[in-house]
Amino acid sequence: MLRPSKKLLFAIEAVLDIAYHAGGEPVQSREITRRQEIPRRYLEQTLQHLVRSGILVGVRGPRGGYRLARERRRITVGEIVRVVQSMETQEDVYKDLPGSPLGLGVVRPMWEELQGEIMERLDNISIDDLCMRAWRDGLKSEAQDKMDFAI
């Protein structure tokens, strides 16, 4: 089974958390760690990479935090995966391994094709799609609590 790394899952959860709970305000990393139970040591480094890659924007100041750099419908899960993959300095584990003709000629190319198909699929899933799924599943957004309709 293909398994995503913890860092990858945390990155997707963090971006989704910001999209789902922000309510127009920057989201502080401690709020994300509280809601998603993501260890802070993973989160800060990942958030900074997401800022450098143009997925998030860092907002300075006492009420600062992170917000999406673009509309949530314009950010894909595939983009986040690529950012995390670039962080994980994992070299091609198969490159230097010896292999049989069947392994080199059939199994490894099949694996690469599957990875390509998965990335293609992830490129078609937006953060907005995930937000809508969370809303349909009845997950409460803290953004609703932040809205103030007083005139």
N, C-alpha and C positions, 0 to 999 in steps of 0.2 A: 504494500500500500504506500502511496505517496503521502508523505507527512510534511506539513508546513512547519517551519521552525517556530519557536516561541516568539522570537523577535518579530517574525512576519505576522503572526496572529495579533500580537500586541499593537503593531503599527496599524493594521486594518481596524482593530477595535478603537484605537485612539482617534483616528480620522473620523470614523463613524460616530464616536462619542461627541466630537466637536460639532459635527454636522447635525446631530440629533438633539443635542442639549444646549447649544449656544444661545439661541434666541436673539441673535444679533450682537451679542456681547462676546468678547474674548473669553476663552475657557482656560482656566489655570490648570497646570499639570497636576496639582494636588487634587483637584476635582476629578480629573480623569482617573488618577490612581485610586481614589475613594470609590468611584462608581464601578470601575472595571477590575479593580483589585490587581492592577499591573504594578509590578515592582518598579519603584522610581528609578533605579539604576538603569533599567532597560529603556524606560520611557523618555528621559531627557535627551539622551543621545539620539534616539530614533526621531523624536520631534525636531531636533536640529537638522538632521538629514532631510526630513520632509520639508522644512523651511528652505533649505538650500536648493532643493529640487523643484521648488515652485508649487508644491501641493498645499502647504500651509504658509501663513504669515505670522511672524512673532510680533506681539504688541508689547512695548515696554511700559513701565510705570506700575503704580500700586494696583491698578485695576486691569493690568495687562494679562497676557496669556497668549493663546493661539486661536487663530480663526482660519477658515478655508481661504486659500488664495484665489479660488475661482468658484463659480456656482457648483453646487454638489453634483449636478447632472453632468458636469464637464470633467469630473475626476473619476477615473476608473480604478478598480481593484488591481488591474494589470499594472498601472503606473506605480502603485504602492509596492507591489511585489518587486518590480525592477529596482526601486530605491533600496529596499531591504536587501535584495540580492547583491547590490553593489556595496552595501555595508559589510555584508558577511564575506570576508575575504576568502571565500571558499574557491579553491582552484578546481578545475575540472578533475574530479576524482577518477575518472576513467581514462584520462589522457595518457598517463604513464603506466597504467596497468597492462600487463601482457594479457592477451586473450586468444581464444581459439578462433579459427575462421568463422564459425557460426556466431560466436559472441561479437566479434568485430564487424562482421558483415551483415548480421541479421538482428541480434538482440539490441545492441547499442543504437543502431539507427532507428529501430522501432521505439526505443525509449525516448530518443530525441524528438521523433514525430509526435509522440504523446505529449511531451512537454510543450511543444509548439501548439498543439491543439488546446491544451489547458490554458496557455497564455492568451490565445485568440479568444477563448471563452471569457477569461477574466477581463480582457479589454472591452468586452461588451456588457460588463456589469458596472454600473455607476454607483457612487456613494448614495445618490438619490434613490436608486433601486433598493439598496439596503435599508435606507431610512423608511421607505414605503413599506417594506417587509416588516420592519420593527413596529410601525404604526398599525399595520393590519393584524399583527400578533398581539396587539394591546399593550405594548411596552410603553410605560409612561415617560414622557419627555419632561425634563426639568425646565425646558424653555417655556412651557406653559405656566409654570410658577413665576417666571421672571416677567411675564407680560403684565404691564400696568395700563389699564384703560381709564385711569382717572383723568378728568379734564379740568 
